[in-house]
Amino acid sequence: MTQSTLSSKYQLVVPKEIRKQLHLHSGQKLTFIVKNGSITLVPERPLSELRGIARGMKTRNLREKEDRSL
């Protein structure tokens, strides 16, 4: 497991092996998602990169109940 330390200025460094694996680059924006005490970082990608990513995906039971709008 790779770790990073939060600096006194509340900054994090993304380890090199993770940057390479996810093809992250300097200046790229990341979205923070907080859920049940955990943080997930999601890199922003251009829409053109996402075309066809969900093709053939089953759409039943994807969301948790508290996230559903009724």
GURO-473323 format. One record per residue (C-alpha): x, y, z; residue number from 1. Coordinates in steps of 0.001 Angstrom, whole numbers, plus 500000, padded with zeros to 6 digits. Layout:
% residues N
X, Y, Z, NUM;
...
This chain:
% residues 70
500000, 500000, 500000, 1;
501350, 503421, 499063, 2;
501132, 506285, 501540, 3;
501473, 510053, 501477, 4;
501709, 512527, 504368, 5;
499564, 515642, 504690, 6;
501893, 518663, 504951, 7;
501560, 521567, 507388, 8;
499938, 523476, 504484, 9;
497397, 520641, 504023, 10;
498972, 519497, 500754, 11;
499380, 515914, 499550, 12;
501891, 514491, 497097, 13;
500581, 511787, 494765, 14;
503300, 509110, 494692, 15;
505125, 508637, 491384, 16;
503953, 505033, 490883, 17;
500306, 506155, 491178, 18;
500839, 509140, 488838, 19;
502322, 506802, 486235, 20;
499630, 504148, 486648, 21;
496790, 506697, 486270, 22;
498587, 508895, 483693, 23;
498217, 511999, 485902, 24;
499997, 515209, 484938, 25;
500900, 518494, 486591, 26;
497958, 520894, 486817, 27;
495345, 518166, 486389, 28;
492283, 518592, 488607, 29;
491131, 515917, 491050, 30;
487680, 515692, 492613, 31;
487385, 514723, 496296, 32;
484484, 512433, 497217, 33;
483893, 511901, 500948, 34;
481707, 508978, 501994, 35;
481482, 507070, 505271, 36;
484745, 508533, 506580, 37;
486767, 507710, 503448, 38;
488164, 510022, 500765, 39;
488214, 509027, 497112, 40;
490180, 511118, 494600, 41;
488851, 511054, 491047, 42;
490917, 512628, 488247, 43;
488970, 514805, 485824, 44;
489046, 513445, 482290, 45;
487892, 515045, 479048, 46;
484488, 513768, 477887, 47;
486021, 512441, 474682, 48;
488085, 510015, 476776, 49;
484947, 508608, 478411, 50;
483019, 507847, 475220, 51;
481739, 504255, 475265, 52;
483071, 503475, 478746, 53;
479687, 502193, 480014, 54;
478669, 500232, 476921, 55;
477025, 496938, 477915, 56;
477030, 497764, 481632, 57;
474152, 496431, 483721, 58;
472245, 499324, 485262, 59;
470328, 497560, 488028, 60;
471336, 498090, 491669, 61;
474248, 500440, 490941, 62;
473494, 503085, 493565, 63;
473124, 502795, 497295, 64;
469660, 503542, 498651, 65;
470645, 506806, 500368, 66;
472047, 508144, 497071, 67;
468861, 507525, 495097, 68;
466426, 510332, 494405, 69;
462826, 509282, 494935, 70;
